[in-house]
Amino acid sequence: MRILSISSILLDTSFILPTLGITVTGVTPEAIKFLTEIPKIEIYYSRFSVLESLWVATRISNAVSDAETVQLGLRSIIEGHRYKRVEEDSEIFKEAFRLYRLGHKDMIDNILYASGVSLGLLLLTLDDQLKKFILEKQLKDIFISPDGLGAALEKLQEAKGNHSN
């Protein structure tokens, strides 16, 4: 297990969707700008978020232009150099299943949370239900909200500044 770092963030599906041209309430232009323009932050995604994004896209998208935007976004995420894919292992799936048995029934969320904990990543999410569940079960809080991105950058810059002396 790695040490939790403010410089490594795992994106919830809500933060993958805008790259596919799908607007999500709560995902601000400032948050997207932060994620795309701050090179000090490592951005991770899960293939399960890509799957969930495709489910959303197929439900709301019928136009050819929408399909082209989705394809371009997927290419950017998967083949570009900005995003890194997490590699889930059996321990992550075991933990996700444990969360399910504890009462959280969204398996994609469980996999994302378990990946974040296992790999030492912050989980950028809008999912208050997941946050509430994790905190009620007194599990590790790895959550960051769009509002917390600015503070994370400040802490990252302070930490880098302290090590440069």
WOQUI-V183271 format. One record per pair of residues at least 4 apart in sequence whose ideal C-beta (glycine too) atoms are under 6 Angstrom apart, sorted by the first residue. I is the first residue (numbers start at 1). J is the second residue. Records with the same first field share a line. If there is no record, write none. Layout:
# WOQUI-V183271
I=J / J
This chain:
# WOQUI-V183271
2=120
3=120
4=120
6=152 / 155 / 156
7=40 / 41 / 156
8=42 / 121
9=41 / 43 / 122 / 124
10=44 / 116 / 121 / 123
11=15 / 16 / 45 / 124
12=125
13=49 / 52 / 53
14=24 / 27 / 126
15=124
16=49 / 53
17=22 / 24 / 53
18=27 / 32
19=73 / 76 / 77
20=53 / 57 / 70 / 73
21=69
26=126
27=31
28=146
31=146 / 149
33=37
34=38 / 149
35=43
40=156
43=83
44=84 / 86 / 121
45=49 / 83
46=86 / 112 / 115
48=108 / 111
52=108
57=61 / 70
61=66
74=78
75=79
76=80
77=83
86=115
88=92 / 115
92=114 / 115 / 118
95=114
96=110 / 111 / 114
99=104 / 110
100=110
102=137
104=110 / 133
109=130
115=119
116=121 / 123 / 142
117=140 / 142
122=142 / 144
123=142 / 143
124=144
128=132
131=143
134=139
144=148
148=152
